[in-house]
Amino acid sequence: MLAEVLAVPPRSISKLEKQTDMYLTTLRTHIQNMGGDLEITARFTEVSVRNSNFPDLEDEVEASRSK
C-alpha cells in the first residue's frame, strides 16, 4: 500500500492524488520513501540541464515560511 511506503495515513494519499501543486521537498521525500531519487530536467532547444541535488532547498523553504 502506498500509504505504508510513504509512511503517511491513507487519507493523505487521497489528498496527494487531488493536489495540483506541492513543494519539491515534499515530492522528493515521497520519492525517496519509495526508494527513488528526484531529478529535475530543464530542456531547452540546444541543451538539457539536469539537477538532482537540492541540498539547500529545505533551508530556503524554512526561510520563506518565516518571513
PDB file of N, CA, C and O in Angstrom:
ATOM      1  N   MET A   1       0.845  -1.174   0.000  1.00  0.00           N
ATOM      2  CA  MET A   1       0.000   0.000   0.000  1.00  0.00           C
ATOM      3  C   MET A   1       0.896   1.246   0.000  1.00  0.00           C
ATOM      4  O   MET A   1       1.861   1.328   0.760  1.00  0.00           O
ATOM      5  N   LEU A   2       0.570   2.186  -0.842  1.00  0.00           N
ATOM      6  CA  LEU A   2       1.364   3.405  -0.989  1.00  0.00           C
ATOM      7  C   LEU A   2       1.461   4.184   0.325  1.00  0.00           C
ATOM      8  O   LEU A   2       2.519   4.728   0.640  1.00  0.00           O
ATOM      9  N   ALA A   3       0.391   4.242   1.076  1.00  0.00           N
ATOM     10  CA  ALA A   3       0.411   4.970   2.349  1.00  0.00           C
ATOM     11  C   ALA A   3       1.470   4.400   3.286  1.00  0.00           C
ATOM     12  O   ALA A   3       2.146   5.152   3.988  1.00  0.00           O
ATOM     13  N   GLU A   4       1.616   3.087   3.301  1.00  0.00           N
ATOM     14  CA  GLU A   4       2.623   2.460   4.160  1.00  0.00           C
ATOM     15  C   GLU A   4       4.028   2.797   3.674  1.00  0.00           C
ATOM     16  O   GLU A   4       4.910   3.101   4.477  1.00  0.00           O
ATOM     17  N   VAL A   5       4.235   2.745   2.364  1.00  0.00           N
ATOM     18  CA  VAL A   5       5.552   3.043   1.792  1.00  0.00           C
ATOM     19  C   VAL A   5       5.953   4.487   2.096  1.00  0.00           C
ATOM     20  O   VAL A   5       7.104   4.759   2.437  1.00  0.00           O
ATOM     21  N   LEU A   6       5.002   5.401   1.971  1.00  0.00           N
ATOM     22  CA  LEU A   6       5.281   6.815   2.209  1.00  0.00           C
ATOM     23  C   LEU A   6       5.226   7.186   3.684  1.00  0.00           C
ATOM     24  O   LEU A   6       5.573   8.304   4.063  1.00  0.00           O
ATOM     25  N   ALA A   7       4.788   6.241   4.516  1.00  0.00           N
ATOM     26  CA  ALA A   7       4.671   6.463   5.961  1.00  0.00           C
ATOM     27  C   ALA A   7       3.722   7.619   6.277  1.00  0.00           C
ATOM     28  O   ALA A   7       4.029   8.497   7.084  1.00  0.00           O
ATOM     29  N   VAL A   8       2.560   7.593   5.617  1.00  0.00           N
ATOM     30  CA  VAL A   8       1.530   8.605   5.845  1.00  0.00           C
ATOM     31  C   VAL A   8       0.187   7.908   6.006  1.00  0.00           C
ATOM     32  O   VAL A   8       0.040   6.762   5.582  1.00  0.00           O
ATOM     33  N   PRO A   9      -0.794   8.568   6.606  1.00  0.00           N
ATOM     34  CA  PRO A   9      -2.129   7.976   6.712  1.00  0.00           C
ATOM     35  C   PRO A   9      -2.771   7.818   5.329  1.00  0.00           C
ATOM     36  O   PRO A   9      -2.484   8.612   4.433  1.00  0.00           O
ATOM     37  N   PRO A  10      -3.628   6.818   5.136  1.00  0.00           N
ATOM     38  CA  PRO A  10      -4.282   6.612   3.833  1.00  0.00           C
ATOM     39  C   PRO A  10      -5.010   7.846   3.303  1.00  0.00           C
ATOM     40  O   PRO A  10      -5.029   8.077   2.094  1.00  0.00           O
ATOM     41  N   ARG A  11      -5.604   8.635   4.185  1.00  0.00           N
ATOM     42  CA  ARG A  11      -6.320   9.838   3.724  1.00  0.00           C
ATOM     43  C   ARG A  11      -5.365  10.829   3.064  1.00  0.00           C
ATOM     44  O   ARG A  11      -5.779  11.622   2.218  1.00  0.00           O
ATOM     45  N   SER A  12      -4.082  10.786   3.450  1.00  0.00           N
ATOM     46  CA  SER A  12      -3.091  11.671   2.837  1.00  0.00           C
ATOM     47  C   SER A  12      -2.839  11.317   1.380  1.00  0.00           C
ATOM     48  O   SER A  12      -2.521  12.193   0.575  1.00  0.00           O
ATOM     49  N   ILE A  13      -2.977  10.036   1.031  1.00  0.00           N
ATOM     50  CA  ILE A  13      -2.780   9.612  -0.358  1.00  0.00           C
ATOM     51  C   ILE A  13      -3.879  10.199  -1.230  1.00  0.00           C
ATOM     52  O   ILE A  13      -3.610  10.678  -2.331  1.00  0.00           O
ATOM     53  N   SER A  14      -5.109  10.164  -0.745  1.00  0.00           N
ATOM     54  CA  SER A  14      -6.223  10.751  -1.494  1.00  0.00           C
ATOM     55  C   SER A  14      -5.991  12.239  -1.714  1.00  0.00           C
ATOM     56  O   SER A  14      -6.200  12.752  -2.813  1.00  0.00           O
ATOM     57  N   LYS A  15      -5.565  12.915  -0.679  1.00  0.00           N
ATOM     58  CA  LYS A  15      -5.286  14.351  -0.773  1.00  0.00           C
ATOM     59  C   LYS A  15      -4.138  14.597  -1.765  1.00  0.00           C
ATOM     60  O   LYS A  15      -4.198  15.526  -2.571  1.00  0.00           O
ATOM     61  N   LEU A  16      -3.102  13.764  -1.701  1.00  0.00           N
ATOM     62  CA  LEU A  16      -1.954  13.881  -2.594  1.00  0.00           C
ATOM     63  C   LEU A  16      -2.367  13.714  -4.053  1.00  0.00           C
ATOM     64  O   LEU A  16      -1.890  14.443  -4.923  1.00  0.00           O
ATOM     65  N   GLU A  17      -3.248  12.761  -4.319  1.00  0.00           N
ATOM     66  CA  GLU A  17      -3.699  12.489  -5.682  1.00  0.00           C
ATOM     67  C   GLU A  17      -4.501  13.651  -6.270  1.00  0.00           C
ATOM     68  O   GLU A  17      -4.491  13.863  -7.482  1.00  0.00           O
ATOM     69  N   LYS A  18      -5.188  14.393  -5.422  1.00  0.00           N
ATOM     70  CA  LYS A  18      -6.016  15.508  -5.879  1.00  0.00           C
ATOM     71  C   LYS A  18      -5.261  16.828  -5.917  1.00  0.00           C
ATOM     72  O   LYS A  18      -5.753  17.814  -6.464  1.00  0.00           O
ATOM     73  N   GLN A  19      -4.077  16.846  -5.343  1.00  0.00           N
ATOM     74  CA  GLN A  19      -3.282  18.059  -5.230  1.00  0.00           C
ATOM     75  C   GLN A  19      -2.748  18.491  -6.593  1.00  0.00           C
ATOM     76  O   GLN A  19      -2.265  17.660  -7.362  1.00  0.00           O
ATOM     77  N   THR A  20      -2.832  19.775  -6.891  1.00  0.00           N
ATOM     78  CA  THR A  20      -2.339  20.279  -8.173  1.00  0.00           C
ATOM     79  C   THR A  20      -0.921  20.817  -8.078  1.00  0.00           C
ATOM     80  O   THR A  20      -0.271  21.031  -9.102  1.00  0.00           O
ATOM     81  N   ASP A  21      -0.428  21.041  -6.849  1.00  0.00           N
ATOM     82  CA  ASP A  21       0.897  21.620  -6.674  1.00  0.00           C
ATOM     83  C   ASP A  21       1.448  21.166  -5.329  1.00  0.00           C
ATOM     84  O   ASP A  21       0.686  20.923  -4.393  1.00  0.00           O
ATOM     85  N   MET A  22       2.777  21.051  -5.231  1.00  0.00           N
ATOM     86  CA  MET A  22       3.399  20.707  -3.959  1.00  0.00           C
ATOM     87  C   MET A  22       4.828  21.227  -3.936  1.00  0.00           C
ATOM     88  O   MET A  22       5.399  21.562  -4.974  1.00  0.00           O
ATOM     89  N   TYR A  23       5.394  21.289  -2.744  1.00  0.00           N
ATOM     90  CA  TYR A  23       6.786  21.673  -2.597  1.00  0.00           C
ATOM     91  C   TYR A  23       7.678  20.574  -3.154  1.00  0.00           C
ATOM     92  O   TYR A  23       7.343  19.393  -3.064  1.00  0.00           O
ATOM     93  N   LEU A  24       8.809  20.955  -3.726  1.00  0.00           N
ATOM     94  CA  LEU A  24       9.770  19.972  -4.201  1.00  0.00           C
ATOM     95  C   LEU A  24      10.277  19.100  -3.061  1.00  0.00           C
ATOM     96  O   LEU A  24      10.555  17.917  -3.260  1.00  0.00           O
ATOM     97  N   THR A  25      10.400  19.672  -1.876  1.00  0.00           N
ATOM     98  CA  THR A  25      10.860  18.889  -0.736  1.00  0.00           C
ATOM     99  C   THR A  25       9.878  17.772  -0.404  1.00  0.00           C
ATOM    100  O   THR A  25      10.292  16.670  -0.044  1.00  0.00           O
ATOM    101  N   THR A  26       8.583  18.046  -0.523  1.00  0.00           N
ATOM    102  CA  THR A  26       7.561  17.021  -0.271  1.00  0.00           C
ATOM    103  C   THR A  26       7.641  15.934  -1.320  1.00  0.00           C
ATOM    104  O   THR A  26       7.619  14.747  -0.993  1.00  0.00           O
ATOM    105  N   LEU A  27       7.732  16.328  -2.575  1.00  0.00           N
ATOM    106  CA  LEU A  27       7.837  15.358  -3.661  1.00  0.00           C
ATOM    107  C   LEU A  27       9.091  14.513  -3.504  1.00  0.00           C
ATOM    108  O   LEU A  27       9.045  13.293  -3.665  1.00  0.00           O
ATOM    109  N   ARG A  28      10.215  15.156  -3.189  1.00  0.00           N
ATOM    110  CA  ARG A  28      11.472  14.417  -3.010  1.00  0.00           C
ATOM    111  C   ARG A  28      11.357  13.413  -1.869  1.00  0.00           C
ATOM    112  O   ARG A  28      11.823  12.281  -1.998  1.00  0.00           O
ATOM    113  N   THR A  29      10.750  13.804  -0.763  1.00  0.00           N
ATOM    114  CA  THR A  29      10.582  12.889   0.370  1.00  0.00           C
ATOM    115  C   THR A  29       9.748  11.682  -0.021  1.00  0.00           C
ATOM    116  O   THR A  29      10.103  10.551   0.312  1.00  0.00           O
ATOM    117  N   HIS A  30       8.644  11.907  -0.723  1.00  0.00           N
ATOM    118  CA  HIS A  30       7.789  10.794  -1.150  1.00  0.00           C
ATOM    119  C   HIS A  30       8.556   9.845  -2.072  1.00  0.00           C
ATOM    120  O   HIS A  30       8.475   8.626  -1.924  1.00  0.00           O
ATOM    121  N   ILE A  31       9.290  10.407  -3.011  1.00  0.00           N
ATOM    122  CA  ILE A  31      10.044   9.584  -3.957  1.00  0.00           C
ATOM    123  C   ILE A  31      11.140   8.803  -3.233  1.00  0.00           C
ATOM    124  O   ILE A  31      11.361   7.629  -3.527  1.00  0.00           O
ATOM    125  N   GLN A  32      11.823   9.445  -2.293  1.00  0.00           N
ATOM    126  CA  GLN A  32      12.858   8.749  -1.534  1.00  0.00           C
ATOM    127  C   GLN A  32      12.267   7.630  -0.689  1.00  0.00           C
ATOM    128  O   GLN A  32      12.874   6.567  -0.559  1.00  0.00           O
ATOM    129  N   ASN A  33      11.088   7.856  -0.112  1.00  0.00           N
ATOM    130  CA  ASN A  33      10.424   6.818   0.679  1.00  0.00           C
ATOM    131  C   ASN A  33      10.043   5.614  -0.174  1.00  0.00           C
ATOM    132  O   ASN A  33       9.902   4.506   0.343  1.00  0.00           O
ATOM    133  N   MET A  34       9.877   5.826  -1.482  1.00  0.00           N
ATOM    134  CA  MET A  34       9.577   4.719  -2.396  1.00  0.00           C
ATOM    135  C   MET A  34      10.852   4.110  -2.967  1.00  0.00           C
ATOM    136  O   MET A  34      10.797   3.201  -3.794  1.00  0.00           O
ATOM    137  N   GLY A  35      12.016   4.623  -2.514  1.00  0.00           N
ATOM    138  CA  GLY A  35      13.287   4.064  -2.946  1.00  0.00           C
ATOM    139  C   GLY A  35      13.906   4.738  -4.150  1.00  0.00           C
ATOM    140  O   GLY A  35      14.836   4.198  -4.750  1.00  0.00           O
ATOM    141  N   GLY A  36      13.407   5.908  -4.513  1.00  0.00           N
ATOM    142  CA  GLY A  36      13.918   6.601  -5.695  1.00  0.00           C
ATOM    143  C   GLY A  36      14.638   7.884  -5.352  1.00  0.00           C
ATOM    144  O   GLY A  36      14.793   8.239  -4.183  1.00  0.00           O
ATOM    145  N   ASP A  37      15.073   8.567  -6.381  1.00  0.00           N
ATOM    146  CA  ASP A  37      15.717   9.873  -6.271  1.00  0.00           C
ATOM    147  C   ASP A  37      15.017  10.844  -7.219  1.00  0.00           C
ATOM    148  O   ASP A  37      14.614  10.463  -8.318  1.00  0.00           O
ATOM    149  N   LEU A  38      14.873  12.087  -6.795  1.00  0.00           N
ATOM    150  CA  LEU A  38      14.241  13.106  -7.616  1.00  0.00           C
ATOM    151  C   LEU A  38      15.274  13.784  -8.494  1.00  0.00           C
ATOM    152  O   LEU A  38      16.320  14.216  -8.008  1.00  0.00           O
ATOM    153  N   GLU A  39      14.991  13.881  -9.781  1.00  0.00           N
ATOM    154  CA  GLU A  39      15.803  14.638 -10.721  1.00  0.00           C
ATOM    155  C   GLU A  39      14.883  15.570 -11.499  1.00  0.00           C
ATOM    156  O   GLU A  39      13.811  15.170 -11.952  1.00  0.00           O
ATOM    157  N   ILE A  40      15.310  16.795 -11.646  1.00  0.00           N
ATOM    158  CA  ILE A  40      14.570  17.789 -12.424  1.00  0.00           C
ATOM    159  C   ILE A  40      15.397  18.093 -13.667  1.00  0.00           C
ATOM    160  O   ILE A  40      16.591  18.378 -13.566  1.00  0.00           O
ATOM    161  N   THR A  41      14.770  18.033 -14.836  1.00  0.00           N
ATOM    162  CA  THR A  41      15.468  18.340 -16.087  1.00  0.00           C
ATOM    163  C   THR A  41      14.771  19.493 -16.787  1.00  0.00           C
ATOM    164  O   THR A  41      13.570  19.446 -17.054  1.00  0.00           O
ATOM    165  N   ALA A  42      15.550  20.534 -17.081  1.00  0.00           N
ATOM    166  CA  ALA A  42      15.060  21.656 -17.883  1.00  0.00           C
ATOM    167  C   ALA A  42      15.581  21.446 -19.298  1.00  0.00           C
ATOM    168  O   ALA A  42      16.791  21.366 -19.510  1.00  0.00           O
ATOM    169  N   ARG A  43      14.677  21.357 -20.265  1.00  0.00           N
ATOM    170  CA  ARG A  43      15.089  21.118 -21.653  1.00  0.00           C
ATOM    171  C   ARG A  43      14.903  22.391 -22.468  1.00  0.00           C
ATOM    172  O   ARG A  43      13.824  22.981 -22.517  1.00  0.00           O
ATOM    173  N   PHE A  44      15.978  22.780 -23.091  1.00  0.00           N
ATOM    174  CA  PHE A  44      15.986  23.928 -23.969  1.00  0.00           C
ATOM    175  C   PHE A  44      16.270  23.439 -25.384  1.00  0.00           C
ATOM    176  O   PHE A  44      16.539  22.254 -25.583  1.00  0.00           O
ATOM    177  N   THR A  45      16.217  24.317 -26.351  1.00  0.00           N
ATOM    178  CA  THR A  45      16.406  23.931 -27.741  1.00  0.00           C
ATOM    179  C   THR A  45      17.727  23.197 -27.958  1.00  0.00           C
ATOM    180  O   THR A  45      17.761  22.172 -28.639  1.00  0.00           O
ATOM    181  N   GLU A  46      18.793  23.706 -27.394  1.00  0.00           N
ATOM    182  CA  GLU A  46      20.095  23.128 -27.686  1.00  0.00           C
ATOM    183  C   GLU A  46      20.772  22.448 -26.501  1.00  0.00           C
ATOM    184  O   GLU A  46      21.868  21.909 -26.654  1.00  0.00           O
ATOM    185  N   VAL A  47      20.160  22.461 -25.350  1.00  0.00           N
ATOM    186  CA  VAL A  47      20.803  21.875 -24.175  1.00  0.00           C
ATOM    187  C   VAL A  47      19.751  21.438 -23.157  1.00  0.00           C
ATOM    188  O   VAL A  47      18.672  22.024 -23.070  1.00  0.00           O
ATOM    189  N   SER A  48      20.077  20.418 -22.404  1.00  0.00           N
ATOM    190  CA  SER A  48      19.254  19.992 -21.270  1.00  0.00           C
ATOM    191  C   SER A  48      20.095  20.139 -20.012  1.00  0.00           C
ATOM    192  O   SER A  48      21.281  19.810 -20.002  1.00  0.00           O
ATOM    193  N   VAL A  49      19.471  20.633 -18.955  1.00  0.00           N
ATOM    194  CA  VAL A  49      20.147  20.812 -17.681  1.00  0.00           C
ATOM    195  C   VAL A  49      19.416  19.971 -16.654  1.00  0.00           C
ATOM    196  O   VAL A  49      18.226  20.163 -16.404  1.00  0.00           O
ATOM    197  N   ARG A  50      20.159  19.020 -16.053  1.00  0.00           N
ATOM    198  CA  ARG A  50      19.549  18.124 -15.065  1.00  0.00           C
ATOM    199  C   ARG A  50      20.084  18.460 -13.685  1.00  0.00           C
ATOM    200  O   ARG A  50      21.284  18.667 -13.505  1.00  0.00           O
ATOM    201  N   ASN A  51      19.184  18.512 -12.716  1.00  0.00           N
ATOM    202  CA  ASN A  51      19.568  18.777 -11.338  1.00  0.00           C
ATOM    203  C   ASN A  51      18.928  17.732 -10.443  1.00  0.00           C
ATOM    204  O   ASN A  51      17.707  17.583 -10.422  1.00  0.00           O
ATOM    205  N   SER A  52      19.748  17.019  -9.715  1.00  0.00           N
ATOM    206  CA  SER A  52      19.228  16.058  -8.754  1.00  0.00           C
ATOM    207  C   SER A  52      19.736  16.376  -7.355  1.00  0.00           C
ATOM    208  O   SER A  52      19.520  15.597  -6.427  1.00  0.00           O
ATOM    209  N   ASN A  53      20.396  17.489  -7.199  1.00  0.00           N
ATOM    210  CA  ASN A  53      20.989  17.853  -5.926  1.00  0.00           C
ATOM    211  C   ASN A  53      20.323  19.122  -5.397  1.00  0.00           C
ATOM    212  O   ASN A  53      20.523  20.209  -5.938  1.00  0.00           O
ATOM    213  N   PHE A  54      19.535  18.976  -4.344  1.00  0.00           N
ATOM    214  CA  PHE A  54      18.837  20.107  -3.741  1.00  0.00           C
ATOM    215  C   PHE A  54      19.226  20.240  -2.273  1.00  0.00           C
ATOM    216  O   PHE A  54      18.354  20.193  -1.405  1.00  0.00           O
ATOM    217  N   PRO A  55      20.523  20.406  -1.974  1.00  0.00           N
ATOM    218  CA  PRO A  55      20.941  20.387  -0.576  1.00  0.00           C
ATOM    219  C   PRO A  55      20.426  21.554   0.248  1.00  0.00           C
ATOM    220  O   PRO A  55      20.207  21.401   1.449  1.00  0.00           O
ATOM    221  N   ASP A  56      20.229  22.705  -0.359  1.00  0.00           N
ATOM    222  CA  ASP A  56      19.820  23.882   0.396  1.00  0.00           C
ATOM    223  C   ASP A  56      18.333  24.168   0.292  1.00  0.00           C
ATOM    224  O   ASP A  56      17.868  25.191   0.794  1.00  0.00           O
ATOM    225  N   LEU A  57      17.583  23.293  -0.342  1.00  0.00           N
ATOM    226  CA  LEU A  57      16.176  23.545  -0.581  1.00  0.00           C
ATOM    227  C   LEU A  57      15.393  23.674   0.721  1.00  0.00           C
ATOM    228  O   LEU A  57      14.549  24.562   0.840  1.00  0.00           O
ATOM    229  N   GLU A  58      15.653  22.810   1.696  1.00  0.00           N
ATOM    230  CA  GLU A  58      14.934  22.889   2.966  1.00  0.00           C
ATOM    231  C   GLU A  58      15.185  24.221   3.656  1.00  0.00           C
ATOM    232  O   GLU A  58      14.266  24.805   4.230  1.00  0.00           O
ATOM    233  N   ASP A  59      16.435  24.712   3.605  1.00  0.00           N
ATOM    234  CA  ASP A  59      16.765  25.992   4.219  1.00  0.00           C
ATOM    235  C   ASP A  59      16.003  27.136   3.555  1.00  0.00           C
ATOM    236  O   ASP A  59      15.526  28.043   4.237  1.00  0.00           O
ATOM    237  N   GLU A  60      15.887  27.098   2.223  1.00  0.00           N
ATOM    238  CA  GLU A  60      15.159  28.134   1.502  1.00  0.00           C
ATOM    239  C   GLU A  60      13.674  28.108   1.836  1.00  0.00           C
ATOM    240  O   GLU A  60      13.053  29.161   1.988  1.00  0.00           O
ATOM    241  N   VAL A  61      13.099  26.911   1.951  1.00  0.00           N
ATOM    242  CA  VAL A  61      11.682  26.789   2.291  1.00  0.00           C
ATOM    243  C   VAL A  61      11.445  27.325   3.688  1.00  0.00           C
ATOM    244  O   VAL A  61      10.500  28.083   3.908  1.00  0.00           O
ATOM    245  N   GLU A  62      12.289  26.942   4.638  1.00  0.00           N
ATOM    246  CA  GLU A  62      12.142  27.427   6.010  1.00  0.00           C
ATOM    247  C   GLU A  62      12.284  28.938   6.086  1.00  0.00           C
ATOM    248  O   GLU A  62      11.552  29.594   6.828  1.00  0.00           O
ATOM    249  N   ALA A  63      13.220  29.498   5.322  1.00  0.00           N
ATOM    250  CA  ALA A  63      13.419  30.952   5.325  1.00  0.00           C
ATOM    251  C   ALA A  63      12.199  31.662   4.770  1.00  0.00           C
ATOM    252  O   ALA A  63      11.794  32.699   5.295  1.00  0.00           O
ATOM    253  N   SER A  64      11.601  31.110   3.701  1.00  0.00           N
ATOM    254  CA  SER A  64      10.429  31.757   3.112  1.00  0.00           C
ATOM    255  C   SER A  64       9.219  31.646   4.016  1.00  0.00           C
ATOM    256  O   SER A  64       8.367  32.535   4.015  1.00  0.00           O
ATOM    257  N   ARG A  65       9.124  30.579   4.783  1.00  0.00           N
ATOM    258  CA  ARG A  65       7.999  30.400   5.710  1.00  0.00           C
ATOM    259  C   ARG A  65       8.098  31.354   6.903  1.00  0.00           C
ATOM    260  O   ARG A  65       7.075  31.776   7.443  1.00  0.00           O
ATOM    261  N   SER A  66       9.308  31.692   7.311  1.00  0.00           N
ATOM    262  CA  SER A  66       9.489  32.534   8.484  1.00  0.00           C
ATOM    263  C   SER A  66       9.303  34.006   8.188  1.00  0.00           C
ATOM    264  O   SER A  66       9.275  34.817   9.114  1.00  0.00           O
ATOM    265  N   LYS A  67       9.175  34.378   6.917  1.00  0.00           N
ATOM    266  CA  LYS A  67       9.001  35.790   6.543  1.00  0.00           C
ATOM    267  C   LYS A  67       7.592  36.252   6.794  1.00  0.00           C
ATOM    268  O   LYS A  67       7.267  37.411   6.537  1.00  0.00           O
TER     269      LYS A  67
END
